[in-house]
Amino acid sequence: MEAMTGPIAQEIEQKLTTAFAPSRLAVINDSASHSGHRGDDGSGESHFTVEIESAAFTGVSRLQRQRLVNAALGDIPGQRVHALAVKAKAPGE
């Protein structure tokens, strides 16, 4: 996780920690590399990558993992942030 995070990044981290008790979690703000592009709202928090490892993903398909993460984040993906890339793994993967 970056040393300085904004309120949306902090909220993403909190929601995912509560939902999945991850053994590893990184919330990476990719917004700077999308500055001026479609979906950049000027907030500096429009594009994120989430790397999460949790036992909750054991035996769960990649698509279902994405759905679980999106559900845990509520209105953040697609409404409060333009893009969210999810890399969800079970321990040992």
N, CA, C and O atoms as CSV, one atom per row, in Angstrom:
chain,resi,resn,atom,element,x,y,z
A,1,MET,N,N,0.847,-1.174,0.000
A,1,MET,CA,C,0.000,0.000,0.000
A,1,MET,C,C,0.895,1.241,0.000
A,1,MET,O,O,1.936,1.265,0.656
A,2,GLU,N,N,0.484,2.255,-0.733
A,2,GLU,CA,C,1.255,3.484,-0.795
A,2,GLU,C,C,1.237,4.174,0.568
A,2,GLU,O,O,0.297,4.003,1.344
A,3,ALA,N,N,2.271,4.948,0.851
A,3,ALA,CA,C,2.372,5.624,2.136
A,3,ALA,C,C,1.250,6.644,2.319
A,3,ALA,O,O,0.687,6.764,3.407
A,4,MET,N,N,0.926,7.376,1.254
A,4,MET,CA,C,-0.135,8.376,1.346
A,4,MET,C,C,-1.343,7.874,0.565
A,4,MET,O,O,-1.260,7.629,-0.638
A,5,THR,N,N,-2.455,7.725,1.256
A,5,THR,CA,C,-3.657,7.253,0.596
A,5,THR,C,C,-4.801,8.212,0.844
A,5,THR,O,O,-4.881,8.862,1.886
A,6,GLY,N,N,-5.679,8.284,-0.129
A,6,GLY,CA,C,-6.841,9.149,-0.008
A,6,GLY,C,C,-7.988,8.420,0.665
A,6,GLY,O,O,-7.873,7.246,1.016
A,7,PRO,N,N,-9.092,9.126,0.842
A,7,PRO,CA,C,-10.223,8.538,1.556
A,7,PRO,C,C,-10.854,7.334,0.858
A,7,PRO,O,O,-11.317,6.416,1.534
A,8,ILE,N,N,-10.884,7.314,-0.456
A,8,ILE,CA,C,-11.474,6.163,-1.140
A,8,ILE,C,C,-10.578,4.940,-0.986
A,8,ILE,O,O,-11.070,3.843,-0.723
A,9,ALA,N,N,-9.276,5.117,-1.146
A,9,ALA,CA,C,-8.342,3.996,-0.955
A,9,ALA,C,C,-8.459,3.436,0.456
A,9,ALA,O,O,-8.447,2.219,0.645
A,10,GLN,N,N,-8.570,4.309,1.439
A,10,GLN,CA,C,-8.713,3.870,2.829
A,10,GLN,C,C,-10.021,3.111,3.030
A,10,GLN,O,O,-10.059,2.116,3.754
A,11,GLU,N,N,-11.090,3.578,2.392
A,11,GLU,CA,C,-12.378,2.902,2.503
A,11,GLU,C,C,-12.334,1.530,1.840
A,11,GLU,O,O,-12.893,0.569,2.368
A,12,ILE,N,N,-11.677,1.432,0.691
A,12,ILE,CA,C,-11.521,0.139,0.017
A,12,ILE,C,C,-10.793,-0.829,0.941
A,12,ILE,O,O,-11.228,-1.965,1.126
A,13,GLU,N,N,-9.694,-0.381,1.514
A,13,GLU,CA,C,-8.914,-1.236,2.416
A,13,GLU,C,C,-9.750,-1.698,3.609
A,13,GLU,O,O,-9.719,-2.873,3.973
A,14,GLN,N,N,-10.487,-0.786,4.210
A,14,GLN,CA,C,-11.298,-1.117,5.382
A,14,GLN,C,C,-12.389,-2.123,5.034
A,14,GLN,O,O,-12.584,-3.096,5.763
A,15,LYS,N,N,-13.097,-1.906,3.942
A,15,LYS,CA,C,-14.189,-2.796,3.546
A,15,LYS,C,C,-13.678,-4.196,3.223
A,15,LYS,O,O,-14.292,-5.187,3.618
A,16,LEU,N,N,-12.561,-4.284,2.510
A,16,LEU,CA,C,-12.022,-5.592,2.149
A,16,LEU,C,C,-11.437,-6.319,3.348
A,16,LEU,O,O,-11.534,-7.543,3.438
A,17,THR,N,N,-10.834,-5.586,4.265
A,17,THR,CA,C,-10.309,-6.191,5.487
A,17,THR,C,C,-11.447,-6.767,6.322
A,17,THR,O,O,-11.337,-7.873,6.851
A,18,THR,N,N,-12.529,-6.020,6.437
A,18,THR,CA,C,-13.694,-6.485,7.192
A,18,THR,C,C,-14.333,-7.708,6.531
A,18,THR,O,O,-14.692,-8.666,7.215
A,19,ALA,N,N,-14.474,-7.678,5.217
A,19,ALA,CA,C,-15.177,-8.744,4.502
A,19,ALA,C,C,-14.370,-10.032,4.377
A,19,ALA,O,O,-14.942,-11.120,4.434
A,20,PHE,N,N,-13.053,-9.928,4.209
A,20,PHE,CA,C,-12.264,-11.108,3.844
A,20,PHE,C,C,-11.120,-11.458,4.789
A,20,PHE,O,O,-10.495,-12.502,4.599
A,21,ALA,N,N,-10.815,-10.652,5.786
A,21,ALA,CA,C,-9.680,-10.896,6.688
A,21,ALA,C,C,-8.468,-11.382,5.885
A,21,ALA,O,O,-7.950,-12.470,6.134
A,22,PRO,N,N,-8.023,-10.574,4.928
A,22,PRO,CA,C,-6.975,-11.045,4.008
A,22,PRO,C,C,-5.619,-11.261,4.689
A,22,PRO,O,O,-5.261,-10.575,5.646
A,23,SER,N,N,-4.882,-12.239,4.158
A,23,SER,CA,C,-3.505,-12.456,4.601
A,23,SER,C,C,-2.570,-11.488,3.882
A,23,SER,O,O,-1.452,-11.240,4.335
A,24,ARG,N,N,-3.032,-10.949,2.766
A,24,ARG,CA,C,-2.292,-9.919,2.028
A,24,ARG,C,C,-3.299,-9.018,1.337
A,24,ARG,O,O,-4.270,-9.488,0.744
A,25,LEU,N,N,-3.057,-7.717,1.422
A,25,LEU,CA,C,-3.920,-6.750,0.756
A,25,LEU,C,C,-3.098,-5.552,0.324
A,25,LEU,O,O,-2.382,-4.951,1.126
A,26,ALA,N,N,-3.207,-5.211,-0.949
A,26,ALA,CA,C,-2.582,-4.006,-1.479
A,26,ALA,C,C,-3.640,-3.257,-2.279
A,26,ALA,O,O,-4.252,-3.817,-3.188
A,27,VAL,N,N,-3.849,-2.003,-1.942
A,27,VAL,CA,C,-4.752,-1.132,-2.690
A,27,VAL,C,C,-3.856,-0.121,-3.386
A,27,VAL,O,O,-3.278,0.756,-2.745
A,28,ILE,N,N,-3.746,-0.250,-4.697
A,28,ILE,CA,C,-2.799,0.544,-5.486
A,28,ILE,C,C,-3.565,1.587,-6.284
A,28,ILE,O,O,-4.448,1.250,-7.074
A,29,ASN,N,N,-3.229,2.840,-6.078
A,29,ASN,CA,C,-3.874,3.935,-6.796
A,29,ASN,C,C,-3.170,4.120,-8.138
A,29,ASN,O,O,-2.021,4.557,-8.201
A,30,ASP,N,N,-3.884,3.778,-9.202
A,30,ASP,CA,C,-3.354,3.890,-10.565
A,30,ASP,C,C,-3.790,5.175,-11.253
A,30,ASP,O,O,-3.537,5.348,-12.446
A,31,SER,N,N,-4.435,6.071,-10.535
A,31,SER,CA,C,-5.070,7.248,-11.139
A,31,SER,C,C,-4.098,8.139,-11.893
A,31,SER,O,O,-4.449,8.674,-12.944
A,32,ALA,N,N,-2.892,8.311,-11.386
A,32,ALA,CA,C,-1.930,9.212,-12.029
A,32,ALA,C,C,-1.625,8.785,-13.458
A,32,ALA,O,O,-1.408,9.633,-14.324
A,33,SER,N,N,-1.606,7.483,-13.712
A,33,SER,CA,C,-1.309,7.017,-15.065
A,33,SER,C,C,-2.503,7.164,-16.004
A,33,SER,O,O,-2.383,6.910,-17.202
A,34,HIS,N,N,-3.653,7.572,-15.470
A,34,HIS,CA,C,-4.852,7.779,-16.286
A,34,HIS,C,C,-5.279,9.246,-16.316
A,34,HIS,O,O,-6.371,9.570,-16.783
A,35,SER,N,N,-4.431,10.113,-15.824
A,35,SER,CA,C,-4.747,11.531,-15.759
A,35,SER,C,C,-5.101,12.075,-17.135
A,35,SER,O,O,-4.355,11.884,-18.096
A,36,GLY,N,N,-6.239,12.751,-17.228
A,36,GLY,CA,C,-6.691,13.324,-18.481
A,36,GLY,C,C,-7.441,12.363,-19.382
A,36,GLY,O,O,-7.979,12.770,-20.412
A,37,HIS,N,N,-7.484,11.088,-19.005
A,37,HIS,CA,C,-8.196,10.093,-19.807
A,37,HIS,C,C,-9.657,10.016,-19.389
A,37,HIS,O,O,-10.056,10.579,-18.370
A,38,ARG,N,N,-10.439,9.321,-20.181
A,38,ARG,CA,C,-11.841,9.108,-19.866
A,38,ARG,C,C,-11.950,8.461,-18.479
A,38,ARG,O,O,-11.229,7.511,-18.173
A,39,GLY,N,N,-12.841,8.974,-17.660
A,39,GLY,CA,C,-13.043,8.426,-16.329
A,39,GLY,C,C,-12.241,9.131,-15.259
A,39,GLY,O,O,-12.497,8.935,-14.071
A,40,ASP,N,N,-11.263,9.959,-15.656
A,40,ASP,CA,C,-10.492,10.725,-14.676
A,40,ASP,C,C,-11.344,11.901,-14.218
A,40,ASP,O,O,-11.620,12.819,-14.990
A,41,ASP,N,N,-11.755,11.862,-12.959
A,41,ASP,CA,C,-12.622,12.921,-12.437
A,41,ASP,C,C,-11.845,14.037,-11.750
A,41,ASP,O,O,-12.442,14.956,-11.190
A,42,GLY,N,N,-10.514,13.961,-11.790
A,42,GLY,CA,C,-9.694,14.996,-11.178
A,42,GLY,C,C,-9.476,14.808,-9.685
A,42,GLY,O,O,-8.754,15.591,-9.068
A,43,SER,N,N,-10.083,13.790,-9.091
A,43,SER,CA,C,-9.968,13.560,-7.646
A,43,SER,C,C,-8.646,12.917,-7.266
A,43,SER,O,O,-8.235,12.970,-6.107
A,44,GLY,N,N,-7.978,12.306,-8.241
A,44,GLY,CA,C,-6.773,11.553,-7.933
A,44,GLY,C,C,-7.093,10.168,-7.404
A,44,GLY,O,O,-6.191,9.427,-7.014
A,45,GLU,N,N,-8.371,9.813,-7.389
A,45,GLU,CA,C,-8.793,8.490,-6.921
A,45,GLU,C,C,-9.865,7.922,-7.856
A,45,GLU,O,O,-10.993,7.656,-7.442
A,46,SER,N,N,-9.492,7.745,-9.112
A,46,SER,CA,C,-10.453,7.252,-10.097
A,46,SER,C,C,-10.150,5.846,-10.602
A,46,SER,O,O,-11.038,5.178,-11.131
A,47,HIS,N,N,-8.913,5.391,-10.449
A,47,HIS,CA,C,-8.482,4.090,-10.962
A,47,HIS,C,C,-7.656,3.371,-9.890
A,47,HIS,O,O,-6.710,3.938,-9.343
A,48,PHE,N,N,-8.022,2.121,-9.596
A,48,PHE,CA,C,-7.319,1.346,-8.581
A,48,PHE,C,C,-7.082,-0.080,-9.034
A,48,PHE,O,O,-7.815,-0.622,-9.861
A,49,THR,N,N,-6.036,-0.677,-8.472
A,49,THR,CA,C,-5.808,-2.111,-8.558
A,49,THR,C,C,-5.821,-2.632,-7.130
A,49,THR,O,O,-5.182,-2.066,-6.243
A,50,VAL,N,N,-6.554,-3.715,-6.918
A,50,VAL,CA,C,-6.596,-4.372,-5.615
A,50,VAL,C,C,-5.965,-5.746,-5.764
A,50,VAL,O,O,-6.381,-6.547,-6.601
A,51,GLU,N,N,-4.955,-6.009,-4.942
A,51,GLU,CA,C,-4.349,-7.333,-4.871
A,51,GLU,C,C,-4.686,-7.882,-3.502
A,51,GLU,O,O,-4.271,-7.325,-2.486
A,52,ILE,N,N,-5.434,-8.970,-3.467
A,52,ILE,CA,C,-5.918,-9.505,-2.208
A,52,ILE,C,C,-5.744,-11.016,-2.168
A,52,ILE,O,O,-6.017,-11.716,-3.143
A,53,GLU,N,N,-5.284,-11.502,-1.022
A,53,GLU,CA,C,-5.163,-12.933,-0.780
A,53,GLU,C,C,-5.957,-13.252,0.468
A,53,GLU,O,O,-5.750,-12.652,1.522
A,54,SER,N,N,-6.870,-14.206,0.339
A,54,SER,CA,C,-7.714,-14.566,1.472
A,54,SER,C,C,-8.156,-16.017,1.365
A,54,SER,O,O,-8.378,-16.530,0.269
A,55,ALA,N,N,-8.280,-16.670,2.506
A,55,ALA,CA,C,-8.800,-18.035,2.543
A,55,ALA,C,C,-10.239,-18.077,2.029
A,55,ALA,O,O,-10.717,-19.132,1.613
A,56,ALA,N,N,-10.925,-16.944,2.057
A,56,ALA,CA,C,-12.309,-16.877,1.572
A,56,ALA,C,C,-12.403,-17.205,0.082
A,56,ALA,O,O,-13.486,-17.526,-0.407
A,57,PHE,N,N,-11.293,-17.131,-0.642
A,57,PHE,CA,C,-11.305,-17.390,-2.079
A,57,PHE,C,C,-10.934,-18.836,-2.436
A,57,PHE,O,O,-10.891,-19.188,-3.615
A,58,THR,N,N,-10.672,-19.663,-1.440
A,58,THR,CA,C,-10.333,-21.057,-1.682
A,58,THR,C,C,-11.507,-21.769,-2.348
A,58,THR,O,O,-12.627,-21.745,-1.837
A,59,GLY,N,N,-11.245,-22.401,-3.492
A,59,GLY,CA,C,-12.273,-23.136,-4.208
A,59,GLY,C,C,-13.292,-22.270,-4.927
A,59,GLY,O,O,-14.322,-22.770,-5.380
A,60,VAL,N,N,-13.017,-20.973,-5.038
A,60,VAL,CA,C,-13.941,-20.024,-5.674
A,60,VAL,C,C,-13.368,-19.619,-7.031
A,60,VAL,O,O,-12.174,-19.338,-7.138
A,61,SER,N,N,-14.205,-19.587,-8.061
A,61,SER,CA,C,-13.746,-19.227,-9.398
A,61,SER,C,C,-13.285,-17.768,-9.460
A,61,SER,O,O,-13.642,-16.949,-8.614
A,62,ARG,N,N,-12.492,-17.473,-10.474
A,62,ARG,CA,C,-11.987,-16.108,-10.660
A,62,ARG,C,C,-13.141,-15.106,-10.804
A,62,ARG,O,O,-13.101,-14.024,-10.218
A,63,LEU,N,N,-14.159,-15.464,-11.576
A,63,LEU,CA,C,-15.305,-14.585,-11.764
A,63,LEU,C,C,-16.051,-14.360,-10.446
A,63,LEU,O,O,-16.428,-13.231,-10.132
A,64,GLN,N,N,-16.261,-15.413,-9.689
A,64,GLN,CA,C,-16.964,-15.276,-8.419
A,64,GLN,C,C,-16.153,-14.441,-7.422
A,64,GLN,O,O,-16.723,-13.684,-6.636
A,65,ARG,N,N,-14.840,-14.578,-7.454
A,65,ARG,CA,C,-13.983,-13.748,-6.587
A,65,ARG,C,C,-14.198,-12.271,-6.907
A,65,ARG,O,O,-14.343,-11.445,-6.007
A,66,GLN,N,N,-14.216,-11.951,-8.199
A,66,GLN,CA,C,-14.447,-10.566,-8.640
A,66,GLN,C,C,-15.798,-10.081,-8.120
A,66,GLN,O,O,-15.913,-8.964,-7.615
A,67,ARG,N,N,-16.804,-10.916,-8.246
A,67,ARG,CA,C,-18.143,-10.542,-7.782
A,67,ARG,C,C,-18.182,-10.340,-6.273
A,67,ARG,O,O,-18.838,-9.419,-5.787
A,68,LEU,N,N,-17.487,-11.191,-5.530
A,68,LEU,CA,C,-17.444,-11.054,-4.071
A,68,LEU,C,C,-16.776,-9.737,-3.652
A,68,LEU,O,O,-17.255,-9.037,-2.760
A,69,VAL,N,N,-15.661,-9.420,-4.317
A,69,VAL,CA,C,-14.961,-8.163,-4.000
A,69,VAL,C,C,-15.849,-6.970,-4.346
A,69,VAL,O,O,-15.988,-6.048,-3.542
A,70,ASN,N,N,-16.451,-6.981,-5.534
A,70,ASN,CA,C,-17.333,-5.874,-5.922
A,70,ASN,C,C,-18.492,-5.722,-4.948
A,70,ASN,O,O,-18.850,-4.602,-4.584
A,71,ALA,N,N,-19.080,-6.830,-4.522
A,71,ALA,CA,C,-20.194,-6.764,-3.569
A,71,ALA,C,C,-19.744,-6.173,-2.237
A,71,ALA,O,O,-20.465,-5.381,-1.630
A,72,ALA,N,N,-18.556,-6.556,-1.786
A,72,ALA,CA,C,-18.040,-6.030,-0.516
A,72,ALA,C,C,-17.782,-4.530,-0.589
A,72,ALA,O,O,-17.858,-3.827,0.419
A,73,LEU,N,N,-17.472,-4.043,-1.802
A,73,LEU,CA,C,-17.155,-2.621,-1.966
A,73,LEU,C,C,-18.387,-1.750,-2.220
A,73,LEU,O,O,-18.280,-0.524,-2.254
A,74,GLY,N,N,-19.532,-2.362,-2.394
A,74,GLY,CA,C,-20.770,-1.597,-2.544
A,74,GLY,C,C,-20.755,-0.675,-3.749
A,74,GLY,O,O,-20.558,-1.124,-4.878
A,75,ASP,N,N,-20.964,0.626,-3.511
A,75,ASP,CA,C,-21.086,1.582,-4.615
A,75,ASP,C,C,-19.744,2.128,-5.110
A,75,ASP,O,O,-19.721,3.017,-5.961
A,76,ILE,N,N,-18.641,1.617,-4.598
A,76,ILE,CA,C,-17.338,2.149,-5.015
A,76,ILE,C,C,-17.030,1.806,-6.472
A,76,ILE,O,O,-16.797,2.718,-7.265
A,77,PRO,N,N,-17.021,0.509,-6.861
A,77,PRO,CA,C,-16.688,0.218,-8.261
A,77,PRO,C,C,-17.792,0.666,-9.222
A,77,PRO,O,O,-18.969,0.361,-9.031
A,78,GLY,N,N,-17.380,1.391,-10.248
A,78,GLY,CA,C,-18.323,1.799,-11.278
A,78,GLY,C,C,-19.117,3.050,-10.962
A,78,GLY,O,O,-19.676,3.670,-11.866
A,79,GLN,N,N,-19.178,3.427,-9.714
A,79,GLN,CA,C,-19.916,4.635,-9.354
A,79,GLN,C,C,-18.997,5.691,-8.754
A,79,GLN,O,O,-18.991,6.839,-9.200
A,80,ARG,N,N,-18.225,5.310,-7.751
A,80,ARG,CA,C,-17.335,6.280,-7.112
A,80,ARG,C,C,-15.924,6.228,-7.665
A,80,ARG,O,O,-15.172,7.193,-7.524
A,81,VAL,N,N,-15.549,5.121,-8.292
A,81,VAL,CA,C,-14.283,5.042,-9.036
A,81,VAL,C,C,-14.595,4.529,-10.430
A,81,VAL,O,O,-15.522,3.743,-10.627
A,82,HIS,N,N,-13.819,4.977,-11.380
A,82,HIS,CA,C,-14.062,4.624,-12.779
A,82,HIS,C,C,-13.630,3.195,-13.086
A,82,HIS,O,O,-14.330,2.466,-13.790
A,83,ALA,N,N,-12.479,2.798,-12.558
A,83,ALA,CA,C,-11.937,1.476,-12.883
A,83,ALA,C,C,-11.326,0.824,-11.667
A,83,ALA,O,O,-10.640,1.464,-10.870
A,84,LEU,N,N,-11.594,-0.479,-11.539
A,84,LEU,CA,C,-11.065,-1.252,-10.432
A,84,LEU,C,C,-10.611,-2.605,-10.981
A,84,LEU,O,O,-11.433,-3.408,-11.422
A,85,ALA,N,N,-9.307,-2.852,-10.951
A,85,ALA,CA,C,-8.761,-4.153,-11.356
A,85,ALA,C,C,-8.583,-4.974,-10.089
A,85,ALA,O,O,-8.038,-4.490,-9.097
A,86,VAL,N,N,-9.044,-6.218,-10.127
A,86,VAL,CA,C,-8.980,-7.080,-8.946
A,86,VAL,C,C,-8.125,-8.305,-9.255
A,86,VAL,O,O,-8.353,-9.014,-10.234
A,87,LYS,N,N,-7.143,-8.531,-8.402
A,87,LYS,CA,C,-6.317,-9.732,-8.457
A,87,LYS,C,C,-6.526,-10.454,-7.136
A,87,LYS,O,O,-5.852,-10.164,-6.147
A,88,ALA,N,N,-7.461,-11.395,-7.122
A,88,ALA,CA,C,-7.831,-12.097,-5.896
A,88,ALA,C,C,-7.298,-13.528,-5.935
A,88,ALA,O,O,-7.492,-14.245,-6.916
A,89,LYS,N,N,-6.624,-13.935,-4.854
A,89,LYS,CA,C,-6.039,-15.261,-4.776
A,89,LYS,C,C,-6.358,-15.887,-3.421
A,89,LYS,O,O,-6.626,-15.193,-2.440
A,90,ALA,N,N,-6.322,-17.213,-3.398
A,90,ALA,CA,C,-6.376,-17.946,-2.149
A,90,ALA,C,C,-4.935,-18.186,-1.694
A,90,ALA,O,O,-4.030,-18.181,-2.528
A,91,PRO,N,N,-4.698,-18.395,-0.407
A,91,PRO,CA,C,-3.322,-18.674,0.044
A,91,PRO,C,C,-2.728,-19.860,-0.706
A,91,PRO,O,O,-3.395,-20.869,-0.934
A,92,GLY,N,N,-1.470,-19.718,-1.082
A,92,GLY,CA,C,-0.773,-20.781,-1.787
A,92,GLY,C,C,-0.910,-20.752,-3.293
A,92,GLY,O,O,-0.281,-21.556,-3.982
A,93,GLU,N,N,-1.703,-19.861,-3.815
A,93,GLU,CA,C,-1.859,-19.760,-5.269
A,93,GLU,C,C,-0.786,-18.858,-5.876
A,93,GLU,O,O,-0.763,-18.657,-7.090
